[in-house]
Amino acid sequence: MKKLLPYIICVITFTCFGKISLAQLAPKPNIIFIIIDDLNDYIEALDGKIAVETPNLNRISANGTLFTNAEASSPLCCPSRTSFLTGKDAAYTQIYSAANYKCHNFAQNFTAANNNETYFTLPGYFKDSIGYFTYGLNKIFHCYENYQEYDDVTPNACDKSLSWNKMFVYNDSIILKPDVVLEEQGVISNEWSAINDTLEKYMMDYVAVDSTIHFISQIAQGENITCDKPFFITLGIKKPHKPLYIPQKYFMPEYITDFYAEPYNIPFHYPANSYPINGIVMPPQPDIPFADYYNLPVDGMGQEMVKGADERFITWAENVSPLPVINPAFDEELTRDILGWSKRANCVLAYIAAVKYLDAQIGRLLDTLEAYPDIYNNTIIVVAGDNGYSLSEKKHWGKRAMWETDVRVPFMIADLRNPHKQVSNTSVNLLDIFPTLCDLTDSPFPTFLNGSNYLDGISLKPLLENPSLTWERPLLSAVKKESDTEGSCFPQYSIRNNRFHYIRYQSNGGGPLSCDAENSYIEEELYEIGINRDVDPYEWNNLISNPDYNALVAYLQQWLPDSAMYLKKTFTAQINNTNNCFLNYTDTLLLSFNLIDSAGNSIAAPAGYNYVWTNNLTDDTLFAINGAFLISNLSEITFATNDKIIFTLQMQDIASGATVAFDMAYFYIDAANEPDIHFSSISAGTTTNIVDFLIEGSYTNYWWVINGDSVFTNQVPQEIALPAEGTMTITCFAEYGNNACVKSFTVIIYLPVKNYFKDEVLYVIPNPAITHVTMYMKKGFTGTQLNVYSLDGKLVLQKYLGEDAATLYYTFDVSELKNGLYFVSLIGEQNIFSNSIVIMH
């Protein structure tokens, strides 16, 4: 093992008029680095799939930079932490899981045999080479109970070797014994329970924050406990890592404590797509739940990575006896299905409770900091999750998978010397923390003995100064499954740039118990998440089998270890769009692009590169910086049977052959593909339903706005609750074509104004009507016959409502009637009620 010695700093003094004058250096800022275990993108600031209220994390992001596309080097605690705390990618650390990790002596993970003998740690470097007092609390490295990288022999904190001057470790498992304080609610491998609120002060995160508060308060009161140095506190927050034993007060009211309580309160949003939202909204699923999982290769590596996790909820529901009564009309199959989803919802609610709990602890720390302005105003706060976490996506519960839910992490930096709120959408990696903190403290970066750069990440200081900067640096994540399981022999890789996500699996080859590289197979996935996470954010549409994306896959593969672009930044190419919603057959498409260098600056296309344009509908290849393409180059059949043409630009280094810039653009063709939207609503009692929904043509997304509330992207709302009076406006919007053109269709439901309603009047709405008419009577109607007459008195529609029509509302279809004026009559047991209606299709 070879750990580099601190830099030797030479101080040059100048004598003037017999006195020594030393430059007055600004004091180094204090640093608080908060590492949160298994926190996914549910936090409020990220507007995740489930936005959990996190007011205290919001306090940090409101004073700094939130990175919306941050990735971990690994979707697993041990390799992720080893990576960002040493500043090296897993290809160097050789830590891809906990299977080969040395807990008792961190240095043993870095040996000459592994060709990684030289290593630094973030706290150790700041302690020994920059001059900080480092304090680690609870889980920082993996195996925190073994005092990772801590010299527990040297008595004087100022003289300690290794990474820490001071270390605090506290484990709450002795206090929170499941058989003493818990009523276990979880399933196998997903344990959770609501616990008594009085136990919160004994929990490890609460105690660790208390210790941090005490440390800061001592400094504020003038105690010299940091060896006359600025402090670098690294605070490990264990929750929401399971088991999720969380104080009751953090659980939402939807949480089920008694599955036999009557009436049964379904905790999740049910029925699907009803409005307004009832219960919690579970992580989004395709129209058929888990269809994205079942569309993966059967028993392939993607499925193998998460196999068996969701079945535990199904097994639990199948073993519930006796069955609770959810609804007398539900059969056993539906009842057990709702039970299973209720149990899943309880797990999600426990995770949400854990996030709210950890946020409260961070709030206590922030309150203390703000009470001491001299410390607060000279502190940098970094918050990062070590990996993401899945809660039912693709039948996955946990981490270790390569999808965005496991690889994406919350990440924010607030330099309180210059607090201001900003957001950066450029993809960044947790490897960037080490160099960024060096940069923010005006400190040199660590180097190897030969003077070459040691760090694999890059400084994010340019993004902190200008968050609108963008650069291209596809980010690599890697993991191995645990020993003796499929996926444990070779690293599984994820490569994510600002728009696309490529996943590459490699099987063991010899089965779960043996490794055979010669017989192993490769499996791949590809998703277009979108630059603004607006295309396929949940990774439901796997594009890997589409040959139109082959060049993209080859481009991203360059960032695999041992490939040409591994860990490198490169140029960003952005193909310019057209102003037309659709290109017609006689149009000429002008091909051009903007180029941004690796520092984020717009530049002209340099020499020494080939600029290659291709498309998916013809064999044409254009070698030019700019060009033109005649849409009439397409055959008439090709033009008529496609809604878009995909152009690919590759900037190829002539010397190396590497593709150093890449972009794909969709150009939508043929105005005949403009989408057409149509739907109707049928009202009954206090609700209305969308019926006859039709969206034809070419579109990218559609969404609904109900009385100003935007809901249900790419899904049709059902069971919409009506207000008591007034109107309800329901609009479906569709985005289509080039330049994000938008089309909409609106239905207005006219509801009665109670004060002016008369018992004996038949109201008909809407009027004019398009496809459906709703009749309303304030006192309701029963045993009635509906007759509709044309203007010349001809009976054109007749319905018998029957004795079951004891309702205020009744909706009927008029789509078959011609435009014009009609008379509506309701024949009751004793009275006849009439009104007129205009049909305008």
C-alpha positions in Angstrom: 0.0 0.0 0.0 1.3 3.4 -0.8 -0.6 6.5 0.4 1.0 9.7 -0.8 2.5 12.0 1.8 1.1 15.6 2.2 2.4 18.3 -0.1 5.5 20.1 1.2 4.6 23.8 1.2 7.3 26.4 0.8 6.7 29.8 2.3 8.6 32.7 0.8 8.8 35.9 2.9 9.8 39.3 1.7 11.6 41.9 3.9 10.7 45.6 3.5 12.0 48.4 5.7 13.3 45.7 8.1 9.9 44.1 8.7 8.4 40.8 7.4 5.1 41.2 5.5 3.0 38.1 5.0 0.1 38.0 2.5 -3.2 37.8 4.4 -5.0 34.7 3.2 -8.7 34.5 3.4 -9.8 31.8 5.9 -10.8 28.5 4.3 -14.5 27.8 4.4 -15.9 25.1 6.7 -17.4 22.1 4.9 -20.4 19.9 5.9 -20.8 16.9 3.6 -24.1 15.0 4.3 -24.2 11.5 2.8 -27.7 10.0 2.7 -28.1 6.2 2.4 -30.4 4.9 -0.3 -32.2 8.3 -1.0 -33.8 8.3 -4.5 -35.3 11.2 -6.5 -38.5 11.5 -4.4 -37.4 14.6 -2.7 -39.5 17.7 -3.4 -36.8 19.7 -5.1 -36.3 17.1 -7.8 -40.0 16.9 -8.6 -39.6 13.1 -8.7 -42.2 10.5 -9.4 -43.5 11.0 -5.9 -42.7 14.4 -4.5 -42.2 14.1 -0.8 -42.3 17.3 1.2 -38.7 18.0 2.2 -38.7 21.6 3.5 -35.2 21.4 5.0 -33.5 19.9 2.0 -35.3 22.7 0.1 -33.6 25.2 2.5 -30.2 24.0 1.2 -31.2 23.9 -2.5 -32.6 27.4 -2.1 -29.2 28.7 -1.2 -27.1 26.7 -3.8 -27.1 24.6 -6.9 -29.4 21.6 -7.4 -28.1 19.1 -9.9 -31.1 17.4 -11.5 -29.2 14.8 -13.4 -26.6 13.5 -11.0 -25.5 9.9 -11.2 -23.7 7.6 -8.8 -20.6 5.6 -9.9 -22.5 2.5 -8.7 -26.1 1.8 -7.7 -24.9 0.2 -4.5 -23.6 1.7 -1.2 -20.2 0.1 -0.9 -18.8 0.7 -4.4 -20.4 4.1 -4.7 -18.9 5.4 -1.5 -15.5 3.9 -2.1 -15.6 5.6 -5.5 -16.6 9.2 -4.6 -14.6 9.2 -1.3 -11.4 8.2 -3.1 -12.2 10.2 -6.3 -11.7 7.1 -8.4 -14.0 5.1 -10.7 -14.7 1.4 -9.9 -12.4 0.3 -12.7 -9.6 1.6 -10.5 -10.9 0.7 -7.0 -12.0 -2.7 -8.2 -14.9 -2.5 -5.7 -18.1 -3.4 -7.5 -20.0 -4.9 -4.5 -19.3 -5.7 -0.9 -18.1 -9.2 -1.8 -14.4 -8.3 -2.1 -14.4 -5.2 0.2 -12.0 -5.2 3.2 -14.0 -3.8 6.1 -11.4 -3.9 8.9 -8.6 -2.2 7.0 -9.6 0.2 4.3 -6.1 0.4 2.9 -6.1 -3.3 2.1 -8.5 -2.5 -0.7 -5.6 -0.8 -2.6 -2.7 -3.0 -3.4 0.0 -3.4 -6.0 -1.6 -6.7 -7.0 -4.8 -4.7 -8.0 -2.6 -2.0 -9.7 -4.3 0.6 -7.5 -1.7 0.9 -4.7 -1.9 4.7 -4.6 -5.0 6.2 -3.1 -6.3 9.3 -1.4 -9.5 9.8 0.6 -11.5 13.0 0.5 -11.3 13.6 4.3 -7.7 12.3 4.5 -6.5 14.6 1.7 -8.3 17.6 3.2 -6.8 16.7 6.7 -3.2 16.1 5.6 -2.7 18.3 2.5 -5.1 21.2 2.8 -5.2 21.7 6.6 -8.7 20.7 7.8 -9.9 19.1 11.0 -12.0 16.2 9.8 -14.9 14.7 11.7 -16.8 11.7 10.5 -20.1 10.6 12.0 -21.7 7.2 11.5 -21.7 5.6 8.1 -19.3 7.4 5.7 -17.3 4.6 4.2 -18.9 1.2 4.1 -18.7 -0.9 7.3 -18.8 2.2 9.5 -18.9 0.0 12.7 -15.2 -0.8 12.0 -14.0 2.8 12.2 -13.0 3.0 8.6 -9.8 4.9 8.0 -9.6 6.0 11.6 -6.5 6.0 13.8 -7.9 4.9 17.2 -4.4 4.5 18.7 -3.0 8.1 18.7 -4.5 9.9 21.7 -4.2 13.5 20.4 -6.8 14.3 17.8 -4.4 16.8 16.1 -1.8 14.2 15.5 -3.9 11.4 14.2 -3.0 9.6 10.9 -5.4 8.3 8.3 -8.6 10.2 7.3 -10.1 11.5 10.5 -9.2 13.7 13.4 -12.4 12.7 15.2 -14.8 9.8 14.7 -18.3 9.2 16.0 -20.2 5.9 15.6 -23.5 5.0 17.1 -25.8 2.1 16.2 -29.4 2.1 17.3 -30.1 -1.6 16.7 -29.7 -2.4 20.4 -32.4 0.2 21.3 -34.7 -0.6 18.4 -35.1 -4.3 18.9 -37.8 -5.7 16.7 -39.1 -8.0 19.4 -39.4 -5.2 21.9 -40.6 -2.0 20.3 -41.8 -3.0 16.9 -44.9 -4.5 15.3 -43.2 -5.7 12.1 -45.3 -4.7 9.0 -42.8 -5.5 6.2 -42.2 -8.5 3.9 -39.1 -10.5 3.7 -36.1 -8.3 2.8 -38.3 -5.2 3.1 -38.8 -4.6 6.8 -40.7 -1.6 8.1 -42.8 -0.5 11.0 -44.1 2.6 12.6 -42.6 3.0 16.1 -43.4 5.1 19.1 -42.5 8.8 18.6 -40.6 8.8 22.0 -37.9 6.6 20.5 -36.8 9.2 17.9 -34.1 10.7 20.2 -32.5 7.3 20.4 -32.2 6.7 16.7 -28.7 6.8 15.1 -29.4 9.7 12.8 -30.9 11.8 15.5 -28.0 11.1 17.8 -25.4 11.8 15.1 -27.1 15.2 14.3 -27.1 15.9 18.1 -23.3 15.2 18.1 -22.8 17.5 15.1 -24.9 20.2 16.8 -22.8 19.9 20.0 -19.6 20.1 18.0 -20.6 23.2 16.1 -21.9 24.9 19.3 -18.6 24.3 21.0 -16.8 26.0 18.2 -19.2 28.9 18.3 -18.6 29.3 22.0 -14.9 29.7 21.4 -13.6 26.3 22.3 -10.5 25.3 20.3 -11.4 21.7 19.4 -10.3 21.8 15.7 -6.6 22.2 16.2 -6.9 25.8 14.9 -8.2 24.6 11.6 -11.5 24.9 9.7 -13.7 21.9 10.0 -14.7 19.3 7.5 -17.7 17.4 8.9 -18.9 14.3 7.0 -22.3 13.3 8.4 -23.7 10.0 7.5 -27.6 9.8 7.5 -28.6 6.1 7.5 -32.3 6.4 6.6 -34.1 5.7 4.3 -31.9 2.6 4.3 -34.0 -0.4 5.5 -35.2 -1.5 7.9 -37.6 1.4 7.9 -38.4 1.7 11.5 -39.7 5.2 11.7 -41.6 7.3 14.3 -45.3 7.2 13.8 -45.6 11.0 13.4 -43.8 10.9 10.0 -46.3 8.4 8.4 -49.0 9.8 6.2 -52.6 9.2 7.2 -53.1 6.7 4.3 -50.8 4.2 6.0 -52.8 1.1 6.9 -52.2 -0.2 10.5 -55.2 -2.5 10.5 -56.1 -4.4 7.3 -59.3 -5.5 8.9 -60.6 -2.0 9.8 -64.0 -1.2 8.4 -64.5 0.5 6.1 -61.3 -0.6 4.3 -59.4 2.5 3.2 -57.5 1.8 0.1 -54.2 3.7 0.7 -53.2 4.2 -3.0 -54.8 6.1 -5.8 -57.8 4.0 -6.8 -59.5 3.7 -9.3 -56.6 4.4 -11.5 -56.6 7.9 -13.1 -59.6 9.1 -11.0 -59.6 12.8 -10.2 -59.0 14.4 -7.8 -56.2 12.3 -6.5 -57.2 10.0 -3.6 -54.6 8.1 -1.5 -50.9 8.2 -2.4 -49.7 8.1 -6.0 -47.6 5.0 -6.4 -44.5 5.0 -8.7 -45.8 5.3 -12.3 -46.5 2.0 -14.1 -47.3 1.4 -17.8 -50.9 0.9 -18.7 -50.4 -2.8 -17.9 -48.4 -2.9 -14.6 -44.9 -4.2 -15.0 -45.2 -4.4 -18.8 -41.8 -2.8 -19.2 -40.3 -5.7 -17.1 -42.1 -8.4 -19.0 -40.9 -6.8 -22.3 -37.3 -7.5 -21.3 -35.8 -10.8 -22.5 -37.4 -13.6 -20.5 -35.0 -14.8 -17.8 -32.4 -12.5 -19.2 -30.0 -10.3 -17.3 -32.3 -7.4 -16.9 -34.9 -9.5 -15.2 -32.3 -11.5 -13.3 -31.0 -8.4 -11.6 -34.3 -7.9 -9.7 -35.8 -11.4 -9.8 -38.2 -12.4 -7.0 -38.4 -9.0 -5.2 -42.1 -8.2 -6.1 -43.3 -11.8 -5.6 -43.0 -11.3 -1.8 -45.9 -8.9 -1.9 -48.0 -11.3 -4.0 -47.1 -14.1 -1.6 -48.1 -12.0 1.4 -51.5 -11.2 -0.2 -52.1 -14.8 -1.1 -51.6 -15.9 2.5 -53.9 -13.3 4.2 -56.7 -15.3 5.9 -59.5 -14.5 6.5 -59.8 -11.9 3.7 -60.9 -8.4 4.8 -64.0 -6.9 3.1 -62.8 -4.2 0.8 -66.0 -4.0 -1.2 -68.8 -6.6 -1.2 -68.8 -6.4 -5.0 -65.2 -7.5 -5.3 -64.3 -11.2 -5.9 -61.4 -12.9 -4.2 -59.0 -12.3 -7.0 -59.6 -8.5 -7.1 -59.5 -8.4 -3.3 -56.2 -10.1 -3.1 -54.8 -7.8 -5.9 -55.8 -4.7 -3.9 -54.3 -6.2 -0.8 -51.0 -6.7 -2.6 -51.0 -3.2 -3.8 -52.0 -1.9 -0.4 -49.0 -3.7 1.1 -46.8 -2.2 -1.6 -48.3 1.2 -0.8 -47.5 0.7 2.9 -43.8 0.0 1.9 -43.8 3.2 -0.1 -45.4 5.1 2.7 -42.7 3.8 5.1 -40.0 5.0 2.7 -41.7 8.4 2.5 -41.9 8.5 6.3 -38.1 7.8 6.4 -37.4 10.7 4.0 -39.5 13.1 6.1 -37.7 11.9 9.2 -34.2 12.4 7.7 -35.3 15.8 6.4 -36.3 16.8 10.0 -32.9 15.9 11.3 -31.2 18.1 8.6 -33.6 20.9 9.7 -32.3 20.6 13.3 -28.7 21.0 12.0 -29.6 23.9 9.8 -31.3 25.7 12.7 -28.1 25.4 14.7 -25.9 26.7 11.9 -28.2 29.7 11.3 -27.9 30.5 15.0 -24.2 31.1 14.5 -23.9 33.5 11.5 -20.1 33.6 11.6 -20.0 29.9 11.0 -23.0 29.7 8.7 -21.8 32.4 6.4 -18.4 30.6 5.9 -19.6 27.1 5.3 -20.1 24.9 2.2 -22.8 22.3 2.5 -22.9 19.3 0.1 -25.8 16.8 0.1 -25.7 13.6 -1.8 -27.4 10.3 -1.9 -25.0 7.4 -2.3 -27.3 5.6 -4.8 -31.0 5.6 -5.8 -33.7 3.2 -4.8 -36.6 1.5 -6.6 -40.0 1.0 -5.1 -41.9 -1.3 -7.5 -40.5 0.1 -10.8 -39.9 -2.9 -13.1 -40.9 -5.3 -10.2 -37.8 -4.0 -8.4 -37.6 -3.2 -4.7 -34.1 -2.0 -3.7 -30.9 -1.0 -5.5 -28.2 -2.8 -7.5 -30.1 -2.5 -10.8 -28.8 -0.3 -13.6 -32.0 1.7 -14.3 -32.3 5.4 -13.7 -34.2 4.8 -10.4 -31.1 3.2 -8.9 -28.4 5.2 -10.6 -29.8 8.7 -10.3 -29.2 10.5 -6.9 -30.1 13.8 -5.2 -27.1 16.1 -5.2 -26.8 19.8 -4.2 -24.0 22.2 -3.2 -24.7 25.4 -1.3 -21.7 27.7 -0.8 -23.1 29.9 2.0 -20.4 32.5 1.4 -22.4 33.4 -1.7 -25.9 31.9 -1.3 -28.3 31.9 -4.3 -30.7 29.4 -5.8 -30.0 27.8 -9.2 -30.5 24.6 -11.0 -28.2 22.7 -13.4 -29.6 20.1 -15.8 -26.1 19.0 -17.0 -25.2 15.4 -16.2 -22.7 15.2 -13.3 -21.3 12.4 -11.2 -20.6 12.0 -7.5 -16.9 11.5 -8.6 -17.0 15.3 -9.1 -17.4 16.1 -5.4 -13.7 15.6 -4.6 -12.3 18.0 -7.3 -15.1 20.5 -6.8 -14.4 20.9 -3.1 -10.7 21.3 -3.9 -11.6 24.0 -6.3 -14.0 25.8 -3.9 -11.3 25.9 -1.3 -8.6 27.1 -3.7 -6.6 23.9 -3.1 -4.5 21.8 -5.4 -5.8 18.5 -6.8 -4.0 15.3 -5.7 -1.6 13.8 -8.2 0.2 10.5 -8.7 3.9 10.5 -7.9 4.7 11.2 -11.6 2.6 14.4 -11.4 -0.3 13.1 -13.4 -3.9 13.8 -12.4 -5.2 11.4 -9.8 -8.9 12.3 -9.8 -11.4 10.7 -12.2 -14.1 13.4 -11.7 -14.1 17.0 -12.7 -14.7 20.3 -10.9 -18.2 21.5 -11.0 -17.2 25.1 -10.1 -18.0 26.3 -13.7 -21.5 25.0 -13.2 -21.8 26.7 -9.8 -20.8 29.9 -11.5 -23.0 29.4 -14.6 -25.6 26.6 -14.3 -26.7 27.1 -17.9 -23.4 25.7 -19.1 -23.7 22.3 -20.8 -21.1 19.7 -21.7 -21.1 16.2 -23.0 -19.6 13.6 -20.7 -21.5 10.3 -20.7 -21.4 9.0 -17.1 -20.4 5.5 -16.2 -21.9 3.4 -13.4 -21.0 -0.2 -12.6 -22.0 -2.9 -10.2 -21.7 -6.6 -9.6 -24.3 -8.8 -8.0 -23.4 -10.6 -4.8 -21.3 -13.8 -4.9 -22.9 -17.0 -6.3 -25.6 -15.1 -8.2 -26.0 -14.4 -11.9 -24.3 -11.1 -12.6 -21.6 -11.5 -10.0 -18.7 -12.3 -12.3 -18.4 -9.3 -14.6 -19.4 -5.6 -14.1 -22.8 -4.5 -15.3 -22.6 -1.1 -16.8 -24.8 2.0 -17.2 -23.8 4.9 -19.5 -25.9 8.0 -19.2 -25.5 11.3 -21.2 -27.9 14.3 -21.0 -30.5 12.5 -23.2 -30.0 8.8 -23.5 -29.3 5.9 -21.1 -27.5 2.8 -22.3 -27.2 -0.4 -20.2 -24.9 -3.3 -20.9 -25.1 -6.6 -18.9 -22.8 -9.5 -19.1 -23.8 -13.0 -17.8 -21.6 -15.2 -15.7 -21.4 -17.7 -18.6 -21.0 -20.7 -16.3 -24.2 -20.2 -14.4 -24.6 -18.6 -10.9 -21.7 -20.5 -9.3 -19.0 -20.2 -11.9 -17.5 -17.6 -14.3 -16.9 -18.4 -17.9 -16.1 -15.3 -20.1 -16.0 -17.3 -23.3 -19.6 -18.5 -22.8 -21.1 -15.4 -21.2 -23.5 -13.3 -23.3 -24.1 -9.6 -23.5 -27.6 -8.1 -23.1 -28.4 -4.4 -23.7 -31.1 -1.8 -23.1 -31.4 1.7 -24.4 -33.8 4.5 -23.3 -34.4 8.0 -24.5 -35.1 9.8 -21.2 -34.9 13.2 -22.8 -32.8 16.3 -22.0 -35.6 17.7 -19.9 -36.8 14.2 -18.7 -39.8 14.6 -21.0 -39.5 11.7 -23.5 -39.3 8.4 -21.5 -38.5 9.4 -17.9 -39.6 6.0 -16.5 -37.7 3.9 -19.1 -40.7 2.0 -20.4 -39.7 2.0 -24.1 -36.5 0.0 -24.7 -35.0 1.1 -28.1 -32.2 -1.4 -28.2 -33.7 -3.5 -31.0 -34.3 -0.5 -33.3 -31.5 -0.3 -35.9 -32.0 3.5 -36.2 -30.2 3.8 -32.9 -27.2 1.6 -33.7 -24.8 4.5 -34.2 -25.9 6.0 -30.9 -25.2 2.8 -29.1 -21.7 2.6 -30.7 -21.1 6.2 -29.7 -22.0 5.6 -26.0 -20.0 2.4 -25.8 -16.9 4.6 -26.2 -17.2 5.5 -22.5 -16.9 1.9 -21.3 -13.6 1.2 -19.4 -10.7 0.5 -21.8 -12.5 2.4 -24.5 -11.4 5.5 -26.3 -13.5 8.1 -24.4 -13.5 6.5 -20.9 -14.1 9.3 -18.3 -13.5 12.0 -20.9 -15.5 15.2 -21.6 -16.1 15.9 -25.3 -17.9 18.2 -27.7 -21.7 18.7 -27.6 -23.5 18.8 -31.0 -27.0 20.2 -31.2 -28.8 19.8 -34.5 -31.0 22.8 -35.3 -34.7 22.2 -35.7 -37.1 23.6 -38.3 -39.8 26.1 -37.7 -42.5 24.1 -39.5 -44.7 21.8 -37.5 -44.4 19.3 -40.4 -42.2 19.2 -43.5 -44.1 18.7 -46.7 -43.0 16.7 -49.7 -41.8 19.8 -51.6 -39.8 21.2 -48.7 -36.0 21.3 -48.4 -34.6 20.5 -44.9 -31.6 22.7 -44.1 -29.2 20.7 -42.0 -27.0 22.6 -39.5 -25.9 22.3 -35.9 -24.4 24.2 -33.0 -21.2 23.0 -31.5 -20.1 23.4 -27.8 -16.7 22.5 -26.6 -15.9 20.5 -23.5 -15.8 23.7 -21.4 -19.3 24.7 -22.4 -18.4 27.4 -24.9 -20.0 27.7 -28.4 -17.5 27.3 -31.1 -17.2 27.0 -34.9 -16.7 23.5 -36.3 -13.0 22.9 -36.2 -10.8 21.3 -38.9 -9.4 17.8 -38.4 -12.8 16.1 -38.2 -15.3 14.5 -40.5 -18.9 15.7 -40.2 -21.1 12.9 -41.3 -24.9 13.1 -41.7 -27.1 10.0 -42.2 -30.8 9.3 -41.9 -33.0 6.3 -41.3 -35.2 6.5 -44.4 -32.6 6.7 -47.2 -29.0 5.5 -47.8 -27.8 9.1 -48.4 -24.7 10.1 -46.5 -23.6 13.7 -46.4 -20.0 14.7 -45.5 -20.3 18.4 -44.7 -20.7 20.8 -41.8 -24.0 22.1 -43.2 -26.2 20.7 -45.9 -29.6 20.4 -47.5 -31.9 17.4 -47.9 -34.8 17.4 -50.3 -37.8 15.7 -48.7 -38.8 14.6 -52.3 -35.7 12.3 -52.1 -38.1 10.1 -50.2 -40.4 7.9 -52.3 -44.0 8.9 -52.1 -44.8 5.6 -50.3 -42.0 6.2 -47.8 -43.3 9.8 -47.2 -46.9 8.6 -46.8 -46.1 5.7 -44.4 -43.7 7.5 -42.0 -44.4 10.3 -39.6 -40.7 11.4 -39.2 -37.2 11.1 -40.6 -34.4 10.7 -38.1 -31.1 12.5 -38.9 -27.9 11.5 -37.2 -24.8 13.8 -37.0 -21.4 12.3 -36.1 -18.3 14.4 -35.6 -15.4 11.9 -36.2 -11.8 12.6 -35.3 -9.8 11.9 -38.5 -6.7 10.8 -36.6 -8.2 8.4 -34.1 -11.5 7.5 -35.7 -13.4 8.3 -32.5 -16.8 9.9 -32.6 -16.3 13.0 -30.5 -19.7 14.6 -30.9 -23.1 13.0 -31.7 -26.7 14.1 -32.1 -29.9 12.7 -33.3 -32.9 14.8 -34.4 -36.4 13.9 -35.3 -37.9 15.8 -38.2 -41.7 15.2 -38.5 -43.1 15.0 -42.0 -46.5 15.3 -43.8 -49.1 17.7 -42.4 -51.6 14.9 -42.9 -50.1 13.5 -39.7 -51.4 16.4 -37.6 -53.1 14.8 -34.6 -56.8 14.8 -34.1 -58.2 14.7 -30.6 -61.8 13.9 -29.6 -63.6 12.7 -26.5 -66.9 13.0 -24.7 -68.0 12.9 -21.1 -70.8 11.0 -19.5 -72.0 12.4 -16.1 -73.8 10.5 -13.5 -74.5 11.9 -10.0 -71.4 13.6 -8.7 -68.9 12.3 -11.3 -68.2 12.3 -15.0 -66.2 9.9 -17.1 -64.2 10.4 -20.3 -65.6 8.3 -23.1 -64.9 7.8 -26.8 -61.4 9.1 -26.4 -59.6 9.2 -29.7 -56.2 10.6 -30.6 -55.0 10.0 -34.1 -52.0 11.1 -36.1 -48.5 11.8 -34.9 -47.8 13.2 -31.5 -45.1 12.9 -28.8 -47.1 13.4 -25.6 -50.6 14.2 -24.5 -51.9 15.5 -21.2 -55.0 16.7 -19.5 -56.0 19.9 -17.8 -59.0 19.8 -15.6 -60.2 23.2 -14.3 -56.7 24.5 -14.6 -55.0 21.4 -12.9 -52.6 19.6 -15.2 -52.9 15.8 -14.7 -52.4 12.4 -16.2 -49.7 12.6 -18.9 -50.3 9.9 -21.6 -53.2 8.4 -19.6 -56.9 9.0 -19.9 -58.6 10.3 -16.7 -61.6 8.4 -15.3 -64.2 9.1 -12.6 -63.7 12.9 -12.4 -65.5 14.4 -9.4 -67.9 17.2 -10.4 -68.2 20.4 -8.5 -71.5 21.2 -7.0 -72.3 24.0 -9.5 -70.8 26.2 -12.2 -68.7 24.6 -15.0 -66.0 22.0 -15.4 -63.5 22.5 -18.3 -61.7 19.4 -19.4 -59.0 19.8 -22.1 -56.7 17.3 -23.7 -53.5 18.8 -25.1 -51.2 17.0 -27.5 -47.6 18.0 -28.4 -46.6 17.2 -31.9 -44.4 17.9 -34.9 -41.2 20.0 -35.0 -40.8 22.9 -32.6 -43.3 21.5 -30.0 -46.5 22.4 -31.7 -49.6 21.9 -29.6 -53.2 21.0 -30.3 -56.1 20.8 -27.9 -59.7 19.7 -27.6 -62.0 20.9 -24.8 -65.3 19.7 -23.3 -67.2 22.0 -20.9 -69.6 20.5 -18.5 -72.3 23.0 -17.5 -73.4 22.3 -13.9 -76.5 23.8 -12.3 -76.5 27.0 -10.3 -78.3 25.8 -7.3 -79.9 29.1 -6.3 -81.7 29.3 -9.7 -82.7 25.7 -10.1 -86.4 24.8 -10.0 -87.6 21.4 -9.0 -89.9 21.0 -12.0 -87.5 22.1 -14.8 -85.6 19.6 -17.0 -82.1 21.0 -17.7 -80.1 19.7 -20.7 -76.3 20.2 -20.8 -74.2 21.0 -22.7 -76.3 22.9 -25.1 -75.2 23.0 -28.0 -74.1 19.4 -27.7 -71.6 17.4 -29.8 -71.8 13.7 -29.0 -73.5 13.3 -25.6 -76.2 15.1 -23.6 -76.7 15.1 -19.9 -80.2 15.7 -18.4 -80.5 17.1 -15.0 -83.5 17.6 -12.6 -83.1 19.0 -9.2 -85.5 16.5 -7.6 -84.3 13.6 -9.7 -86.5 11.3 -11.9 -87.6 7.7 -11.8 -89.6 5.4 -14.0 -89.2 7.7 -17.0 -89.2 7.3 -20.7 -87.0 9.5 -22.8 -88.2 10.7 -26.2 -86.3 12.9 -28.6 -88.2 14.6 -31.5 -86.9 16.4 -34.5 -88.1 19.9 -35.5 -90.9 18.4 -37.7 -92.2 16.2 -34.7 -90.6 12.9 -35.8 -89.5 10.6 -33.0 -85.8 10.1 -33.6 -84.6 8.6 -30.3 -86.4 6.7 -27.5 -85.0 5.2 -24.3 -86.7 3.7 -21.2 -84.7 4.7 -18.1 -86.4 2.2 -15.9 -86.9 2.1 -12.1 -83.1 2.2 -11.6 -82.9 5.8 -13.0 -83.4 7.4 -9.6 -80.7 10.0 -10.2 -80.2 13.6 -10.7 -78.3 13.0 -13.9 -78.7 10.9 -17.0 -76.4 11.0 -20.1 -77.3 9.7 -23.5 -75.5 9.5 -26.9 -76.6 11.9 -29.7 -73.7 11.3 -32.0 -75.9 9.6 -34.6 -78.3 12.6 -34.8 -77.8 15.2 -37.5 -77.0 18.8 -36.7 -80.1 20.8 -35.8 -82.7 21.6 -33.2 -84.5 18.8 -31.2 -87.0 18.6 -28.4 -86.4 16.3 -25.4 -89.3 14.9 -23.3 -89.2 12.9 -20.1 -92.4 11.0 -19.4 -92.7 10.3 -15.7 -95.3 8.5 -13.7 -97.4 11.6 -13.4 -95.7 14.4 -15.3 -94.1 15.2 -18.6 -91.0 17.5 -18.6 -89.6 19.0 -21.8 -86.7 21.1 -23.1 -84.9 21.8 -26.4 -81.4 20.9 -27.5 -79.1 21.9 -30.4 -76.8 19.3 -31.9 -73.6 20.7 -33.5 -71.1 18.0 -34.5 
